[in-house]
Structure formats: C-alpha cells, structure tokens
Amino acid sequence: MNDLEIFLPCGFTCKYQDLIKSKSRSLCMVCKTHYLYVDECLNMPRNKLILKQSEFDAKYEKLNQVLTDVDKTKIKTEMTINNDFDLMKNEIDIRREELKIQIDNYYFTLLNDLEAKRNLALDEMNKKISELNTFTINKEPSELEPLEKTKYLHENLQRIQNLLNSNEKYLDSVNKFNFKFEQPKFNMNDVFGKISTNKVSLHKLKSDTDLIIEELKEIKKGLKRSFESHILYDDDDDDEDDDEDDFILKNKNLKYEDILNDSDYYY
Ligand SMILES: [Zn+2]
C-alpha cells in the first residue's frame, strides 16, 4: 500500500506513503510549481482506482489464504476425528475385554458360591435324615408271646409317634429351602461407560471467511461506482447492488476483470 504509485495533478507521481505524510495543503513535492491538496489528490478517479485495486488485491489474497486454511483445517479436522474414532474404538474394545474377564471371574465366583450352598444344603439334609433314623422298629417280632407282644407294642407306640412327628417336621422344613438368583436391574451406561464429545467451535474461521467475502463485495461496489460516475459508465440506472463480476462496460467491449488487471488502460 505505502509503495503505491499515486498520480499528482501535474502528471508526475509519488509514493502513497510520501503523499499521506505531507500536510493537507503543501507545495508539490515533485515539481514544486503548484500546491497539493492531499484529499483531492486521493479522490482523483485514477488514484481511487489504484487504491481500490490495491485494497481489493490485498483482500483477495487474504481470502485465498483463509480458503487455503479452511482446506487445511478440513483435512486436519478429518484426521483428528478419525484418530479420535480409532482411539475411542480401541478403548471400547479394551473395556469390553475387561468387562468380559470381570464377568467370567464373577461367574465362577457365583458358581463356587452356588456349589457351596448346594453342598451345605445337602449336608444339612443328610444330617437331619441321619438324626431322624437312629433306630429301627421291628413291626411284628414273631418270637414274642401274646402278652409280651402287647407290652412291646405299647412301649414302642410312643417312639413311633415321636419318630412320626420329627419326620413330618422335616418334610415341612425341607420344602422351605430354595435357591434364588437375584438379578438387579442396571444401566449399561453406568457399567460399560458411554461416549461423550467435546465440540471445539470452528465457526470463527468460517466467520472470518464470510467477513472477507463481504468486504470484497463492498470494495467491488465502490470500484464499480468510481468508474460509473467518473469515466466509463453512463448508465442512469443507479443499481449499486449489482456486484456481478462480469458486467460489460458500456461503449467499451471490456469486462470488469480487464480493468482490475490493468488500471492504466483508460489513461
Ligand atoms: Zn507537481
């Protein structure tokens, strides 16, 4: 910008930075034959074109840089997403294997516990049964005389009743013994874990790009208006919103880009 060649009213040129350093009204630094008004000089159509062209080129270059950054960011973001996916999948696989090992270990613990409970129940049952049948009763001893037999039956009647009571009690109690597998309800998220994402905003980059595009459009509009009002374009239609790149200048079979590419063309 500072090195831009600015045209003076006398036809000579100077650097932009030299012009803006001078006072608003001063003797021409080149020919020294007239006074120089900085604002008027900068508002000369040719100089406005040069300045707008410079501003446009700078913005255009910045836009290209940002668009390149967008492409690079897209590639980098894709790589990051895919890398994160691979890492997460690996962690999930490891978690899965860990849980499978823990489930297997717990299964065998439960199985051992179940076997211990079964053995305890069987031991209790066998112990009770062994206590119940500590003696046998001969139903009808044949060698006894009738009176002795009557006496025998009478003596053993109470023993039979006691045995009957204890065995019936056992039958009642054995029915109360059962196993139960308690299965608590659980949320797999709490056991296995879940995936969460922490989104880092990339909108700022997008906003910068949009901003530069808008600025470029404004610069183009200003450049177009400069030509329309001063030199080339005599259309009465003051449609300032027309920012198409390829409009044709009246009476000159040239496109807008030609002007941008060669600012000296009309001088
Ligand atoms: Zn001069």
Boltz pocket constraint, residues with backbone or C-beta under 6 A from the ligand:
constraints:
  - pocket:
      binder: B
      contacts: [[A, 8], [A, 9], [A, 10], [A, 11], [A, 12], [A, 28], [A, 29], [A, 30], [A, 31], [A, 32], [A, 33], [A, 34]]
      max_distance: 6.0
